Amino acid sequence: MAIYRFKISFEDFDEVVREIDIKSNQTFEDLHKAIHKSTGYSPEKSSSFYVSTDHWIKGDEIAYLPSERKVSRGVVLMENSKLLRFIDDPHQKFYYIYNFDRPFDFHVELIKIILDADPNVEYPALVKKIGEAPKIIEKNNFGTVAVSSNPVSTEFDFLNELNFVPEDSDELDAMDGRGINEEEKQEEEEEEHTDDDDNFSDNDHFGDEEFDSKEDY
């Protein structure tokens, strides 16, 4: 039984590479699960292999957990598709999309054909691992994206920024809910009022200076 050695790399993270040996009569589902045993991702996601040209142009689809629309269209299923049926070239390529909800795209290339299986190896077998697979951001039960277990809020925390402590609440009560800057505002208004009085006081006798007596005329 021939053994196919496939090189699998992320389309957007080409520094992350896996090489997997698999029997020619095993299925695309076996290859799909072997890939994610090596990446740490859950294999139970809707995914597809596509027979590809040398320039990664997608052709016939081979699907895992396909949508109803694909099923009604008669898509080929991974569990029913042996690898040897789709190998026409010693350097056969497949374009692979994992998890259509949050997709990662892969390039899968046949790089070697080994004529005899090793009886001491359980296939599929990971033969080379380079780089760590990127982390996947999942949705939590509330429908929001959970980036980390302790996300940092970007909202301005008014009381924390002012170093507010519970004992300061008496000061807020004393202001009768008028706000932190209300006293400053009142002081400014009083200063403006005083300035206005001073301006008028400077001209208190302007009438006497200009109209001392009708005799001047």
C-alpha positions as CSV (number, residue, x, y, z in Angstrom):
1,M,0.0,0.0,0.0
2,A,1.4,3.4,-1.1
3,I,1.9,6.2,1.4
4,Y,1.3,9.8,0.5
5,R,3.3,12.5,2.2
6,F,1.4,15.9,2.2
7,K,2.9,19.3,3.1
8,I,0.3,21.4,4.8
9,S,0.8,25.2,5.3
10,F,-1.4,28.1,6.3
11,E,-2.0,30.4,3.4
12,D,-1.5,33.5,5.6
13,F,1.1,32.0,8.0
14,D,3.5,30.2,5.7
15,E,6.0,29.8,8.5
16,V,3.6,27.2,10.1
17,V,4.1,23.9,8.3
18,R,3.0,20.3,8.9
19,E,4.0,17.1,7.0
20,I,1.7,14.1,7.3
21,D,2.0,10.6,6.0
22,I,-1.2,8.9,5.1
23,K,-2.2,5.7,3.3
24,S,-3.5,6.2,-0.2
25,N,-6.7,4.3,0.6
26,Q,-7.5,6.4,3.6
27,T,-10.1,9.2,3.2
28,F,-10.0,13.0,3.2
29,E,-11.8,12.9,6.5
30,D,-8.7,11.0,7.9
31,L,-6.5,13.7,6.5
32,H,-8.7,16.5,7.9
33,K,-8.6,15.0,11.4
34,A,-4.9,14.4,11.2
35,I,-4.3,18.0,10.3
36,H,-6.1,19.3,13.3
37,K,-4.6,16.7,15.6
38,S,-1.4,18.5,14.7
39,T,-2.8,22.1,15.0
40,G,-4.8,21.6,18.1
41,Y,-8.0,22.8,16.5
42,S,-11.4,21.0,16.8
43,P,-12.0,18.9,13.7
44,E,-15.7,19.1,14.2
45,K,-16.1,22.2,12.0
46,S,-17.6,22.5,8.5
47,S,-14.6,22.3,6.2
48,S,-13.7,21.5,2.6
49,F,-10.8,20.3,0.4
50,Y,-10.8,21.5,-3.2
51,V,-8.9,19.9,-6.0
52,S,-6.5,22.6,-7.0
53,T,-4.3,23.8,-9.9
54,D,-0.7,24.6,-9.4
55,H,-1.8,28.2,-8.9
56,W,-4.2,27.3,-6.1
57,I,-7.3,27.8,-8.1
58,K,-10.1,25.8,-6.6
59,G,-11.9,23.0,-8.5
60,D,-14.1,20.1,-7.3
61,E,-15.1,20.3,-3.6
62,I,-14.8,17.5,-1.0
63,A,-16.7,18.5,2.1
64,Y,-17.0,17.7,5.8
65,L,-20.2,18.7,7.7
66,P,-21.5,20.5,4.6
67,S,-24.4,22.9,4.6
68,E,-27.9,21.8,3.5
69,R,-27.4,23.8,0.3
70,K,-24.2,21.9,-0.5
71,V,-25.9,18.5,0.3
72,S,-28.8,19.3,-2.0
73,R,-26.3,20.1,-4.7
74,G,-24.7,16.7,-4.3
75,V,-21.4,17.7,-2.9
76,V,-18.8,14.9,-2.4
77,L,-18.3,14.0,1.2
78,M,-14.9,13.5,2.8
79,E,-15.8,10.3,4.6
80,N,-16.7,8.7,1.3
81,S,-13.7,9.9,-0.6
82,K,-10.4,8.0,-0.7
83,L,-7.4,10.0,-1.5
84,L,-6.2,7.9,-4.4
85,R,-9.3,8.7,-6.4
86,F,-8.2,12.4,-6.6
87,I,-4.5,12.0,-7.2
88,D,-3.7,12.6,-10.8
89,D,-0.3,14.2,-10.4
90,P,2.8,13.3,-8.3
91,H,2.6,16.9,-7.0
92,Q,-1.1,17.0,-6.6
93,K,-2.4,20.1,-4.8
94,F,-5.5,20.7,-2.7
95,Y,-6.9,24.0,-1.4
96,Y,-8.3,23.5,2.0
97,I,-10.7,25.7,4.0
98,Y,-11.1,24.9,7.7
99,N,-14.2,26.1,9.6
100,F,-16.3,28.3,7.3
101,D,-17.6,30.2,10.3
102,R,-14.1,31.5,11.1
103,P,-12.1,30.2,8.2
104,F,-8.4,29.4,7.9
105,D,-7.1,28.6,4.4
106,F,-4.4,26.0,3.8
107,H,-2.3,24.8,1.0
108,V,-2.0,21.0,0.8
109,E,0.6,19.6,-1.5
110,L,1.6,16.0,-2.2
111,I,5.5,16.1,-1.9
112,K,6.4,12.4,-1.8
113,I,5.0,8.9,-2.6
114,I,6.4,6.1,-0.5
115,L,5.7,2.7,-2.1
116,D,5.5,0.6,1.1
117,A,3.9,1.4,4.4
118,D,5.9,1.0,7.6
119,P,4.2,-1.8,9.6
120,N,5.3,-0.1,12.8
121,V,3.6,3.2,12.0
122,E,0.0,4.0,12.6
123,Y,-1.3,6.2,9.8
124,P,-2.0,9.0,9.4
125,A,1.3,10.0,11.0
126,L,2.8,13.5,11.7
127,V,6.4,13.4,10.4
128,K,7.3,17.1,10.6
129,K,6.0,20.1,12.6
130,I,7.2,23.6,12.2
131,G,5.8,26.6,14.1
132,E,2.7,26.9,16.3
133,A,-0.7,27.2,14.8
134,P,-2.3,30.7,15.4
135,K,-4.9,31.0,18.1
136,I,-8.6,30.9,17.2
137,I,-10.9,33.6,18.6
138,E,-14.2,31.9,19.6
139,K,-17.6,33.4,20.4
140,N,-18.8,32.9,24.0
141,N,-22.3,32.1,25.2
142,F,-23.4,35.7,25.1
143,G,-22.6,36.1,21.4
144,T,-19.6,38.3,21.9
145,V,-16.0,37.7,20.9
146,A,-13.8,36.4,23.8
147,V,-10.3,37.6,23.0
148,S,-8.9,36.6,26.4
149,S,-10.1,35.4,29.8
150,N,-9.5,38.8,31.3
151,P,-10.1,41.4,28.6
152,V,-9.0,45.0,29.4
153,S,-11.8,47.6,29.1
154,T,-11.1,50.6,26.9
155,E,-13.9,52.7,28.5
156,F,-13.0,55.6,30.7
157,D,-13.6,54.8,34.4
158,F,-14.5,58.2,35.9
159,L,-14.2,57.4,39.6
160,N,-11.0,55.3,39.2
161,E,-9.3,57.9,37.2
162,L,-10.0,60.4,40.0
163,N,-8.7,58.0,42.6
164,F,-12.1,57.9,44.2
165,V,-12.5,55.9,47.4
166,P,-15.8,55.2,49.2
167,E,-14.9,57.7,52.0
168,D,-15.1,60.5,49.4
169,S,-18.8,59.9,49.0
170,D,-19.5,62.4,51.9
171,E,-17.9,65.1,49.9
172,L,-20.2,64.3,46.9
173,D,-23.2,64.4,49.2
174,A,-22.1,67.8,50.6
175,M,-22.3,69.2,47.1
176,D,-25.9,68.1,46.9
177,G,-25.3,66.4,43.6
178,R,-24.2,69.6,41.9
179,G,-21.0,68.1,40.4
180,I,-17.3,68.1,41.1
181,N,-16.7,71.6,39.6
182,E,-19.8,73.4,40.9
183,E,-17.9,75.3,43.7
184,E,-15.3,76.5,41.2
185,K,-18.0,77.7,38.9
186,Q,-19.7,79.7,41.7
187,E,-16.3,81.3,42.6
188,E,-15.8,82.3,39.0
189,E,-19.3,83.9,38.8
190,E,-18.6,85.8,42.0
191,E,-15.3,87.1,40.6
192,E,-17.0,88.2,37.4
193,H,-19.7,90.0,39.4
194,T,-17.1,91.8,41.5
195,D,-15.2,92.9,38.3
196,D,-18.4,94.3,36.9
197,D,-19.0,96.4,40.0
198,D,-15.5,97.7,39.9
199,N,-15.9,98.7,36.3
200,F,-19.0,100.8,37.1
201,S,-17.4,102.4,40.2
202,D,-14.6,103.9,38.1
203,N,-17.2,106.0,36.2
204,D,-19.5,107.0,39.1
205,H,-18.9,110.8,38.6
206,F,-18.7,110.9,34.8
207,G,-21.9,113.1,34.8
208,D,-20.4,115.7,37.1
209,E,-17.3,116.1,35.0
210,E,-19.2,116.7,31.7
211,F,-22.3,118.5,32.9
212,D,-21.3,120.6,36.0
213,S,-23.7,123.5,35.1
214,K,-25.8,124.9,32.4
215,E,-23.8,128.1,32.8
216,D,-21.0,126.5,31.0
217,Y,-23.1,126.8,27.8
